[in-house]
Amino acid sequence: MTRREALTSIIAVPAAADFPFETNKKKPGSFIYSLNMSTLRGHKLGFRKELEVAAKAGFTSVEIWVNTLQDFLKTGGTLADAKRIVDDLGLKVEDAIGFATWIVDDETARSKALDQLKMEMEQLAQIGCPRIAAPPMGATTGASLELPKMAERYRKILELGDQTKVVPHLELWGFSKNLSRVGELVYVAVEADHPSARVLMDVYHLHKGGSGMDSVKAVGKPLIEIFHINDYPSTPPRETIVDADRIYPGDGIAPLKGLLTSLKNSEKPVILSFEVFNKEYYAQDALLVAKTGLQKMKQVTEGV
């Protein structure tokens, strides 16, 4: 996608066709259901057991955390072992959550972050993961970064993606000083002027940052491949709500039907990945949490 093509796709056109959806059936207009391992992070299961729970719950797609994979490698596992576990469970690793400080002003720190990110991308490529999240890590407080500089830096990591075949998706963080609003996210993605530029948004972060769910209508569908789904309660208010307040989709007040209608793409399925950090859920059985998450996702997408 060129910059011109991206710009012409900024105003999204609702899909006219309404296709049935089915877990991981890649039909136009359908959704793919994925489990982000943040949801089980408090259970401290480790790489293998997290994947086993996801598969047993009925998921066939997952988002892993880079540091969980690296912990697996540090304790004697290999990338070949990790790939075998994924394959044996019938899973696809859709994305990975990493925290390299690729966006910061400090040139030395940024250079180290690029080395780190390249290493992580190479590892992910070996287990069949085609994406990695690229949030504004290291730039969540302090000065506001210039948007053109962020775009230049995003392009740099997209070029790493060219080498590794793992694409960094620019992630919205609603609590952050930088990249907290959808307008910023789209500007940086478009001005990076790279065909692989993509954005990663989240129900909670759209709310926390103040952009709201309707802002997704202004994001061109080619920019969205994966989306973090969750919900938020009526209290606490937006100004004080935190990550741990995220809840199952449909259990809160987020206008999810309208959001999902905006997300639905007649040309390719969008990956909906369930991501929460809920301490109450961490205290429950991990399999129950995963199963409930999948059930709730199916319920909120029904009829969309």
VEXVORO-486867 format. One record per atom (N, C-alpha, C, O): x, y, z; residue in one letter. Coordinates in steps of 0.02 Angstrom, whole numbers, plus 50000, padded with zeros to 5 digits. Example, Ala and Ser with C-alpha at 12.3 -4.5 7.8 and 13.67 -1.06 7.14 Angstrom:
<kolgus>
506604971650390A
506154977550390A
506604983550390A
507124983450423A
506424988850354S
506844994750357S
506455000250394S
506705005750402S
</kolgus>
This chain:
<kolgus>
500424994050000M
500005000050000M
500445006250000M
500845007150046M
500375010549948T
500755016749945T
500425021949989T
499875020950014T
500775027549998R
500485032950039R
499835035350007R
499345036650042R
499825035949941R
499215038249907R
498635033449918R
498075035449932R
498785026849912E
498265021949923E
498015021949995E
497415021150008E
498495022950042A
498295023150112A
497845029150126A
497345028550161A
498025034950097L
497625040850107L
496925040150080L
496445042450110L
496865036850022T
496195035949993T
495775030950032T
495175030550024T
496115027050076S
495735022150115S
495585024550185S
495305020850226S
495745030850202I
495645033350269I
494915033150289I
494745031150345I
494465035250243I
493755034850258I
493515028050238I
493465026350179I
493355024050289A
493165017150276A
492445016850250A
492015020650271A
492325012150203V
491655011150176V
491375004850206V
491684999550200V
490785005150237P
490494999150267P
490394993650216P
490214994950159P
490524987450236A
490434981750191A
489694980850177A
489284981050223A
489524979750113A
488824978750095A
488604971650107A
488024970450125A
489064966950098A
488874959950105A
488914957850178A
489324960350216A
488484953150196D
488484950650265D
488604943150262D
488144939250248D
489224941050275F
489404934050269F
489374930750337F
489504934050387F
489224924450341P
489234920850405P
489944920350430P
490414920150391P
490024920150495F
490684919450524F
490754912750558F
490254909650578F
491374910550563E
491524904150592E
492234904450617E
492654907650585E
492384901450673T
493054901950701T
493574899850649T
493594894150626T
494004904650632N
494574903650588N
494414901150519N
494864898650484N
493784901550496K
493624900350426K
493724906950389K
493364911750403K
494194907150344K
494384913450314K
493894915250258K
494064915150199K
493294917050278K
492784919250231K
492774926850233K
492884929850286K
492644930150176P
492614937450176P
492094939850226P
491534937250230P
492284944750265G
491824947650313G
491784944050379G
491444946450425G
492124938450387S
492094934750450S
492624937350498S
493054941350479S
492584935050560F
493084936650611F
493454930250630F
493164924850632F
494094930950645I
494494925550672I
494574926950747I
494744932550766I
494454921950788Y
494484922850861Y
495174920650886Y
495404915150873Y
495494925150923S
496164923850949S
496184925351024S
495774929251050S
496654922151059L
496754923451130L
497424926751140L
497944923951124L
497414932851167N
498024936251187N
498224933551256N
497814933351302N
498854931551263M
499064928151324M
499114932751385M
499264930351440M
498984939251376S
498904943551434S
498334940951478S
498344941651539S
497834938051445T
497234935651479T
497394930151530T
497044929351580T
497934926451517L
498144921051562L
498794922651598L
499074918451634L
499034928751589R
499704930451614R
499764929651689R
500274927351714R
499234931451725G
499254930951798G
499224923851824G
499354922651883G
499074919151780H
499064912051800H
499774909051801H
499884903751831H
500234912551769K
500944910551768K
501024903251744K
501334899151777K
500744901851687L
500754895051660L
501374893451620L
501574887651615L
501684898451590G
502244897251546G
502014896051474G
501424895151461G
502494896151429F
502354896051357F
501924890051336F
501404890851305F
502154884051353R
501804878051331R
501094877551359R
500614876351322R
501014878551424K
500364877651456K
499864882951434K
499274881551428K
500104889051422E
499654894251396E
499354892051330E
498754892751318E
499774889351286L
499534887051221L
499064881051228L
498574880551192L
499224876651274E
498794870751285E
498094872851308E
497594870151286E
498074877851353V
497424880351377V
497034883451319V
496434882251312V
497364887451279A
497034890751223A
496724885551175A
496154886251154A
497124880451159A
496884875351113A
496304871451144A
495804870051110A
496354869751207K
495834865851240K
495184869951245K
494634867151244K
495244876551250A
494664880851254A
494304881651188A
493734883851185A
494654879851133G
494344880251068G
494634885451022G
494404886350966G
495154888951045F
495484893851002F
495944890250952F
496234885050968F
496004892950893T
496504890550846T
496994896050826T
497454894950787T
496904902050855S
497364907550845S
497544910550913S
497124910750958S
498164912850919V
498394915750982V
498864921550969V
499154922150915V
498924925951019E
499444931051023E
499884929251082E
499634928651138E
500524928351071I
500974926751125I
501334933051148I
501304938351116I
501674932551204W
502114937851228W
502834935851215W
503034930151230W
503224940451189V
503914939051171V
504314936651231V
504704931851226V
504214939851289N
504624937851347N
504434930851372N
504854927551402N
503824928651361T
503634921851380T
503984916751335T
504204911551359T
504024918251271L
504394913951225L
505134913751245L
505434908351245L
505414919451262Q
506124919651279Q
506264916051345Q
506794913051354Q
505794916251392D
505864912351453D
505874904851437D
506254901051468D
505464902851390F
505454895851368F
506134893851339F
506384888351351F
506434898451301L
507094897051270L
507634896851324L
508104892851320L
507584901151374K
508084901451427K
508094895151470K
508594893551502K
507524891751472T
507474885751515T
507564879351476T
507354873951497T
507894879751418G
508084873851380G
507684872351318G
507864867951279G
507134876051307G
506744875051246G
507104878151187G
507524882451195G
506924875951128T
507204878851066T
506634881651025T
506044880351038T
506804885550974L
506304888250929L
505954882550891L
505364882950876L
506334877350875A
506034871550842A
505524868150888A
505004865850866A
505694867850953D
505224865051002D
504584869251005D
504034866651006D
504674875851007A
504104880351011A
503654879550950A
503044879350956A
503964879150891K
503574878250829K
503204871650831K
502624871250810K
503524866450856R
503204859850859R
502604859950907R
502084857050892R
502664863350963I
502114863951011I
501524867450977I
500954865150981I
501664872950945V
501144876850911V
500784872450858V
500174872250856V
501184869150818D
500904865050764D
500514859050791D
499974857450766D
500784855750841D
500454849850869D
499784851550900D
499324847350901D
499714857650925L
499084859850955L
498594862650904L
498034864550921L
498814862950841G
498384865550789G
498264873050794G
497734875550774G
498754876650820L
498694883850830L
499064887750777L
499524885250744L
498864894050769K
499244898850729K
499414904750774K
498974907550806K
500044906550777V
500254912450815V
500174918450769V
500554919550722V
499654922350783E
499484927950739E
499914934050750E
500044937850704E
500144934950812D
500494941150830D
500874939750894D
500754934850929D
501344944250909A
501724943850971A
501754950751003A
501784955750968A
501744950851069I
501764957151106I
502474958251131I
502734954451172I
502794963551106G
503474965251126G
503504972551147G
503034976351136G
504064974451177F
504104981051207F
504774984551192F
505044988051235F
505034983751133A
505654987251114A
505514994751109A
504984996851085A
505994998851132T
505905006151134T
506135009351068T
506565013651068T
505845007151014W
506035009250946W
505875016550931W
506135019350884W
505425019550971I
505145026050955I
505495031850990I
505365037650973I
505935030551039V
506195035751083V
506685040351048V
506975038650996V
506775046451077D
507245051351049D
507975049351058D
508395050851016D
508125046051114D
508815044251129D
509085039451075D
508845033851068D
509585041851038E
509825037950981E
510155031451001E
510075026350967E
510515031451056T
510845025351080T
510325020151101T
510375014351082T
509835022351139A
509305017851161A
508915015251101A
508725009351099A
508795019551053R
508415017550994R
508805012450953R
508515007650926R
509455013350948S
509875008650910S
509865001750943S
509814996650909S
509905001551009K
509874995251045K
509194991951036K
509134985851029K
508674996151036A
507994993551027A
507904990450958A
507564985350951A
508204993350908L
508154990550840L
508504983750837L
508254979150805L
509074983150870D
509414976650874D
508974971550910D
508904965750888D
508674973750965Q
508234969351003Q
507634967050961Q
507464961250959Q
507334971850927L
506744970450887L
506904965750829L
506514961250813L
507474966750798K
507674962350743K
507764955150768K
507544950450736K
508074954450826M
508164947850856M
507494944550871M
507384938650856M
507044948450900E
506374945850916E
505994943750853E
505674938550851E
506044947950802M
505704946450739M
505984939950708M
505604935850682M
506634939150711E
506934933050683E
506704926850721E
506574921650691E
506644927450787Q
506374921850826Q
505654920350807Q
505474914550798Q
505254925550801L
504544924650785L
504454921550716L
504014917350706L
504874923550669A
504824920750602A
504914913150604A
504604909550565A
505344910850649Q
505484903650652Q
504914899550682Q
504894893450674Q
504454902950717I
503884899150742I
503244900750702I
502694898650720I
503334904450647G
502774905650602G
502334911550620G
501754911950598G
502584916150661C
502204922050681C
502344927750632C
502914929750625C
501834930550599P
501944935650548P
501924942850572P
502034947450532P
501774943950636R
501674950850660R
501994951750730R
502084946950767R
502154958050745I
502354959850813I
502064966750829I
502064971150786I
501804967650889A
501534974150909A
502104979150918A
502634977450943A
501964985350898A
502454990750904A
502134996650941A
501935001450909A
502094996151007P
501795001651047P
502325007151059P
502915006151044P
502095012851086P
502565018351100P
502955017351165P
502985021951206P
503245011551173M
503615009951234M
504195014851243M
504575016151196M
504255017551303G
504795022351317G
504595029551304G
504965034151322G
504015030551273A
503795037351258A
503095038551284A
502705042451256A
502925035151339T
502255035751367T
502185041951413T
501625044151427T
502745044551435T
502745050551477T
503255055551449T
503615053951401T
503285061451478G
503785066251456G
503545070351397G
502955072151392G
504005071951352A
503855076351296A
503445072951242A
503465066851234A
503065077051206S
502705074551147S
503195074151089S
503535079051074S
503235068451058L
503675067551000L
503355070550938L
502745070750932L
503775072850892E
503515075550830E
503255069850786E
503585064650779E
502675070850758L
502365065550718L
502795063350659L
502855057350647L
503105067950621P
503525065750566P
504115061450589P
504315056750554P
504395062950649K
504945058850674K
504695051750692K
505035046850679K
504095051450722M
503815044950737M
503705040950673M
503815034850672M
503485044350621A
503375040950557A
504025038250528A
504055032650502A
504565042250533E
505215040050509E
505445033850548E
505715029150519E
505335033950613R
505565028350655R
505135022150644R
505385016550646R
504495023150631Y
504075017450615Y
504295014350549Y
504305008250542Y
504465018550501R
504705015850437R
505325011550447R
505415006450414R
505765013650492K
506385009850505K
506225002750528K
506544998050506K
505735002050571I
505584995250595I
505174991350544I
505184985250543I
504804994950501L
504474991550446L
504994988650398L
504884983350368L
505554992050391E
506094989450348E
506414983350380E
506644978850344E
506434983050447L
506654976850480L
506164971250463L
506354965450455L
505524973050459G
505024968150440G
505134965450370G
504994959650356G
505384969750325D
505544967350258D
506074961950260D
506044957150221D
506554962750306Q
507094957850311Q
506874951350345Q
507084945950325Q
506444951950394T
506274946150436T
505614942850417T
505464937250438T
505204946550378K
504524944150359K
504054944050419K
503564940250421K
504194948250469V
503754949150526V
503584956650529V
504034960750538V
502964958350521V
502754965350513V
502584968550581V
502164965850617V
502894974250598P
502714977750659P
502064981750649P
502014985650602P
501584980550692H
500944984150689H
500934989750741H
501014988450800H
500844995850718L
500875001750760L
500295001550810L
499715001550790L
500465001450875E
499945000250925E
499745006550963E
500165010550984E
499095007350970L
498795012851008L
498825011251083L
498625005851104L
499075016051122W
499065015451195W
498715021651222W
498995027151220W
498105020751246G
497695026451266G
497965030551324G
497785036351332G
498385027551366F
498655031051425F
499295034851409F
499555038451451F
499545034051349S
500215036451331S
500225043851311S
499725046451286S
500795047051322K
500885053851298K
500895054051222K
500705059051192K
501125048751192N
501185048151119N
500795042151094N
500775036851126N
500495042951035L
500095037651004L
499515035351048L
499375029351054L
499185040151079S
498595038551120S
497945039851082S
497415037651103S
497985043251025R
497395045150987R
497435041950917R
497975040950889R
496855040350890V
496825037150824V
497115041650770V
497435039250723V
497005048150775G
497275052750726G
498035052350721G
498315052350667G
498365051950779E
499095051150780E
499305044650748E
499765044350708E
498955039350766L
499115032650742L
499085032450666L
499545029850633L
498545035050638V
498455034850565V
498965039250530V
499235037350478V
499105045150559Y
499605049550529Y
500275045850523Y
500585045750470Y
500495042950578V
501145039650579V
501165033750531V
501655032750495V
500625029850529A
500605024150484A
500625026250411A
500975023150371A
500245031450394V
500225033650324V
500875037050304V
501145035850250V
501135041450347E
501735045150330E
502375040950333E
502895043050309E
502325035050361A
502895030450357A
503015028450284A
503575026450266A
502505029050243D
502555027950171D
502865021150155D
503355020650118D
502565015950185H
502815009150174H
502215004650163H
501715005250198H
502255000050115P
501674995950098P
501434991350154P
500864989150153P
501874989850202S
501684985150255S
501394988550317S
501214985150365S
501344995150317A
501114998850376A
500414996450397A
499964995950355A
500334994850461R
499704992550489R
499624995450559R
500114997350591R
499004995850583V
498874998450650V
498524993150692V
498164988850667V
498644993550758L
498354988950806L
497994993050859L
498304996750897L
497334992350861M
496924996050908M
496594991350958M
496654985250953M
496244994251007D
495994990451064D
495384994251092D
495395000351097D
494864990551110V
494264993651138V
494444998051198V
494255003951201V
494824995251245Y
495004998951305Y
495415005251288Y
495275010551315Y
495905004551244H
496335010251229H
495975015651189H
496115021551197H
495495013751147L
495095018751113L
494695022851164L
494615028851156L
494445019451215H
494075022851268H
494545027051312H
494415032951324H
495085024051335K
495545027351380K
495845033651349K
495905038851382K
496025033251286G
496345038951252G
495855044251229G
496065049751210G
495205042751231G
494705047751214G
494505047851141G
494085051951122G
494785043451100S
494585043451030S
493885040551021S
493505042850978S
493715035451061G
493065032451057G
493005027351000G
493445026950957G
492475023551002M
492385018050954M
492235020550883M
492435017250835M
491895026250877D
491725028650811D
492325030650770D
492295030850709D
492885031950803S
493485034050767S
493745028550720S
494105030050673S
493565022350734V
493785016850692V
493515017550621V
493815015050573V
492945020950614K
492655021950547K
493115025850502K
493075025350441K
493555029850532A
493995034150493A
494665030850476A
495095033950445A
494735024550495V
495355020850480V
495235016350421V
494775012250422V
495635017050369G
495545012850310G
495605005450327G
496055003450364G
495165001450300K
495154994250315K
495814990750299K
496004986150335K
496184992750246P
496824989350233P
497324989950290P
497794986050294P
497234994950334L
497714995950389L
497584991350448L
498004990850493L
497014987950449I
496814983950508I
496794976550491I
496404974350449I
497234972750523E
497224965450516E
497024962050582E
496704956850581E
497214965150637I
497094962150703I
496864967750750I
497084973450744I
496414965950796F
496114970850841F
496014967650909F
495774961950914F
496204971250962H
496124968651030H
495414970151055H
495214975851060H
495064964851072I
494374965751095I
494324964251169I
494624959651196I
493924968351202N
493774967851274N
493194972551287N
492844974351239N
493074974451347D
492534979051364D
492754982951426D
493264981451456D
492364988051444Y
492514991951504Y
491864993451541Y
491344994251511Y
491914993851607P
491314995251648P
491145002651649P
491525006751624P
490575004351679S
490365011351684S
490795015251733S
490875021351727S
491065011751782T
491525014851830T
492135010351838T
492055004251835T
492735013051848P
492895020051856P
492835024051791P
492785021151737P
492845030751795P
492795034851735P
493415034151691P
493935031551712P
493355036551630R
493895035951580R
494565038651606R
495085035751593R
494535044051643E
495155047351666E
495555043051714E
496165043651717E
495225038651751T
495585034651802T
495555027151788T
495855023251826T
495215025051736I
495185017951720I
495885015351702I
496275019051673I
496025009151719V
496695006251706V
496614999551671V
496064996851665V
497184996851649D
497184990451612D
496804984951648D
496444981051617D
496894984551714A
496594979151753A
495834979451755A
495514974651777A
495534985051733D
494804985751734D
494474982751672D
493864982551667D
494874980451624R
494574977451564R
494184971051582R
494374967351627R
493634970051547I
493204964251561I
493014960751496I
493194962951441I
492644955251503Y
492414951451444Y
492004955851397Y
491614960051420Y
492084954951332P
491664958651285P
490924957051296P
490734951251302P
490524962351299G
489814961551311G
489614962451383G
489024963251399G
490104962351429D
489964963151500D
489994970451523D
489854971851581D
490184974951478G
490254981951497G
489794986451456G
489264984351435G
490014992651446I
489594997651413I
489864999851345I
489585004351315I
490404996851321A
490674998751256A
490174997151201A
489854991851202A
490085001651152P
489625000451097P
489934995751045P
490144997850991P
489954989351063L
490334984551023L
490024982850956L
490384981750907L
489364982750952K
489044981050888K
489234985950834K
489414984050778K
489194992350850G
489394997450801G
490124996950783G
490314997650725G
490534995750834L
491254995050822L
491404989250776L
491784989850728L
491094983450790L
491224977450750L
490974978350678L
491274975750631L
490424981950670T
490174983450603T
490684987650565T
490794986650505T
491004992450600S
491524996650569S
492134992450551S
492454993650499S
492304987550593L
492894983550582L
492814978450526L
493284976950490L
492214975850519K
492084970350472K
492324972150402K
492174977550376K
492684967650372N
493004968750307N
492754963550258N
492844957550270N
492454965650204S
492184960950156S
492714957250116S
492574952350082S
493344959650120E
493884956650081E
494304951750120E
494614947350090E
494314952350186K
494724947750226K
494464947750297K
494184952750320K
494544942250333P
494324942050403P
494784946150447P
495394946250437P
494504949550496V
494894953150545V
494984948650606V
494514945350629V
495594948450631I
495754944350690I
495544948250752I
495814953650766I
495084945550790L
494884948450854L
495254944750909L
495144938750918L
495674948150946S
496074944850997S
495864947351066S
495884953351080S
495654942651108F
495394944351175F
495964945951221F
496374941651237F
495994952251244E
496544954551286E
496284958051348E
495984963451344E
496394955051406V
496244958251470V
496814956951519V
497244952751507V
496814960851573F
497304960051627F
496934959951694F
497134963251742F
496394956151696N
495924956551752N
496134951951809N
496184945951801N
496264954851868K
496494950951925K
495974946051949K
496144940651975K
495334947751942E
494804943051961E
494824936851916E
494714931251940E
494954937851853Y
495004932151807Y
495634927951821Y
495614921851815Y
496174931351841Y
496784927751858Y
496674923051917Y
497024918051924Y
496194924651960A
496054920552018A
495614914552002A
495504910152044A
495354914351941Q
494924908951919Q
495314903651880Q
495894904651864Q
494994898151865D
495304892951825D
495464895651756D
495044898751724D
496074894451733A
496294897351669A
495874894851611A
495694898751566A
495704888551610L
495304885751555L
494604888851554L
494334890351501L
494314889951613L
493664893151617L
493694900151588L
493234902251551L
494214903951604V
494294910751579V
494344910651503V
494024914651469V
494754906251476A
494854905851404A
494204903951369A
494014906951318A
493854898951395K
493224896751365K
492694902351368K
492334903451319K
492664905751425T
492184911151432T
492344916851383T
491884919651353T
492984918351375G
493184923551328G
492964921951257G
492704926251222G
493064915751236L
492864913751169L
492104914051160L
491854916451110L
491744911651211Q
491014911851209Q
490764919051203Q
490314920451163Q
491044923451243K
490834930451242K
490994933851175K
490604937951151K
491554932151146M
491734934851080M
491234932751027M
491024936850986M
491034926451028K
490544924050980K
489874927350989K
489524928850941K
489694928551052Q
489054931751066Q
489024938951039Q
488524940951010Q
489574942851049V
489544949851028V
489614950550952V
489424955750924V
489894945550919T
489954945950846T
489354942950810T
489304943450749T
488914939750847E
488334936650816E
487904941950781E
487714946950810E
487764940650718G
487344945150679G
487694951250650G
487384955350616G
488344951950663V
488714957750636V
488884956550563V
489184960750531V
</kolgus>
